[in-house]
Amino acid sequence: MKCVTKNKLNTCRQNSGLNKYKGTGRPQVQCQYTPPTAQIVPSGQGCNVEEDRYTERVHTIREGDTLELQCLFTGHPRPQIRWTKAGASDRLNESYQHNETLRIENISRHQGGRYYCKAENRHGVPAIRSIRVEVYYLDDPVITVHQSVGESKEQFYFERTVFLRCVANSNPPVHYTWRRGREVLSQGTDSGVEIYEPFFTQGETKILKLKNLRPQDYADYTCMSSVRNICGIEDKSAHFSLSNRTAPPSIKLLLEDPLVVNPGETITLVCVASGGDPPPTLKWVRPGGEEIPKRSVIKRGTLTIPAVTMDDGGTYTCVASNNVGNPAKKSTSILVRGLRKGRFWITPDPYHNDDNIQIGREVKISCQVEATPPEELQFSWLKNGRPLRSSERMVITHTDTDVSPGTTNLDIIDLKFTDFGTYTCVASLRNGGISEISIDVNISSTTVPPELTVPRGRSHLISQEGDTVDLQCLVSGKPKPIILWSRVEEGGAAVSTVALMPDGSAQMESYDGVLRISNVTRDMSGTYCCQTSQYNGFNVKPRKALIQLVVQFPPVVEPVYTEIRQALSRAFVLTCHLLRAHPARLLRYEWKLGSRLLTVGQLSEQQGDTEYQVRALNREGYGEYTCDITNEAGAGRCTFLVTGKANAPEFYYDTYGALWQNRPTVYGFKLQWTQMDPNAVDRILAYRLSFRQMGQSRWWEQEIPIDGNIRMGELLTYNLTELIKPESYLVRLTPITRFGEGDATERIITYSPPVNPHLREFHCGFEDEVLCLFSQDKTDVFDWTHHSASTRDTKYTPNTGPSSDHTGSKQGFYMYIETSRPRLEGDKARLLSPTFNMNSKTTSSSSSSSVTNNPTYCFSFYYHMYGKHIGALNVFLRQKGQMVTDTSVWSLTGNQGNRWIQAKVDIHPTAAFQIVMEGVRGSGIEGDIAIDDVSIEEGECKDPPPNNLRSLAPPPSAHIWQLCVTLSLALIGRQR
């Protein structure tokens, strides 16, 4: 028999027979490899799961609750799970990313979106499922008040038309209600009131327009915002009191503008409200979202900044708001006095095409400083330490104080030998308190423009990765300028500085002409440009030079490391691929097994890989093979670990009826597995089974012998017995070949106790929180609700649902479906009973043959179906044989009156089964359906009530002791 999955062919052996070792059988071989399937089921907190018109599953949850999404999967081997979020820039929590359950605590609105679960197990295509998470929230509403612009006067509300705007952020869209005092306002009820939504803000805001303002319009107004209690989100409100005193805010600043201070001083900015009702709130801001200094102290409208620095200077704005009209804003500037960035440059005679200073020609010395405030900046000049005044030959000029940075120029006309000397530019602030900046410039016969060269042999540098390399440009001239370094983008004749420098900047400065690059990498290869700056030197065309840097690196190869499983006597080939190297010529390769040299050679320029062939593997051939490909910079290594170890077994998690119990204190477990790629290595001779009780350190071991070859996909079985109730066990399985032990795999076996193991019948009145182990179906639209009449809210649906449990007690509990919004007609809620494992009774007939009798049981319950919009109540028998099947056994629709009624029906299961109670929502909100006191008893139903609509014909009778009630195997699987 062959088992085919996409892109993979698995062969499975048929009719393999049985191996007789204790408690263990090898069944008829079936191909157990199956591609993965997946389904996303919300669990934990949430409001609703529904299908939209595009058949997309949507899960709604309230902001602040905990989101839990469970990825239910099938497939063998056991699929690996990965969670992702569409368009997510922030990664999901690593602890949940590969779990079956994705959990996000205190979920926020920006975490809504589409979530994907991907299940993958190497067979077929990965299974990918998605669900859209809608996070519901409702912010507090805000009321803002405006008057029509054309009618605005000094007295804000003496005019005709006023607008009250109510805004609340929400999901889903908010519903607004306006009140004046206790009176609910609606469109058309008052000719002086108009309520509308602006066209471009549908659902986002609601405007109350007061036309021709009247005395009765001076009142208290309330805006109620609601999302109709979806997800239990309560309504919120905002209040505003409108009077003839209501006015927009106005403010004034109690300070000088601009405020000029020295560094280190403490400044205080005072903003006070001069008008506005209600009283406005005040805050200080800086333009562009820039932060207020962290050391600042803010108290109401007063901002105090201690020990002010030049970085604290700038514009500060006081904003006043009371939700009436527009916020009032006033700004002031803080000027922190100081001088910085002093620079100079020398400009030769601009009327001659010569960069040198010459006697008889003009020369200009320029000095530039940034000053705050710029109007206080003043310059003075010294020659050889003595004050210098402007004259016909020594012309001193300054730029306007409005221009920043400030610049002063000294023009020397008809340069003479006596003009040689040291000229000093002194910058200061007029009112003192700040240190001066002095810049010395020497003018002499040795003052010459710069020249830039690269030392011989240093224009083309070769280094290796990890080295420290110095790029050097020699600069001559006096004064020596700063050297600017940049990278040249390859591929064009023009010099470009698009490529970034090693530190990530576009340009770097050097005062000695040397650029040092530490720990150089291959990405730093390229052309570097050094050039003279125009500051602190001659104001002439920059001098430039280029240096080519080549970074050599060892060959990059693949695979860096791989493990190869091989059986003895087989042939195989090892291949080492060369990806890149520099230099990429004269590459040599060397193959070794451990320390033993196998072969050497040289790669041709066209050759991209090297191979080593093993013709027949022997025991000495196991080990670590290495291939080193080398160049001048070093070697790249491929490593191959050739081993005869068997691959890990793959535990099978879908075993039907894996756990059984036939004695009071112990239980058994059917352990099943397949072997990953069994033909890769020598035949598996046995498995070592190790297990220990959870919480203990002692291991038990035994060996499971294997006869014959194991085929791909063959399902192996071993029965574990004498496991102690209710302990869980860690099981480890290790394959053994003649090579030795292979890779082990582990799983946990968890015991699940039976339900009511000593009772002769099953009964549930839903009085406790565990609901007798009933559970909500995760694939339906909504859930059944556990409630009692004493606490049930009938505010919205007074004419439906029970007023007590079936015994008449208002404190008693029952289960019901709530059909109020957001439920829609046809929505279904399913309640699942525990799984009942049925052991059929085998009896002997007179002819000595055996006959298996399937038992009959009576399933009974009470129902309450009262309301004009009642939908349907359906009961299904879910049997878990080789396939899961649902069979309808009882159904009822429509209003049955305000009373509890008992229903009974015979059921005839032939395998493990559950009871499914399905409530279907009718056409309106008066359609609540309730159930109570569910029971299962031995034998046929006695005196079934007349409204019993469906019953199946009974098979031969059986005894109640044949019914063994245990937890659902599906639940066991989820616990794993």
Summary of the structure (lengths in Angstrom):
residues: 976
radius of gyration: 43.6
end to end distance: 31.7
largest distance: 143.6
contacts: 2946
relative contact order: 0.07
helix: 5%
strand: 50%
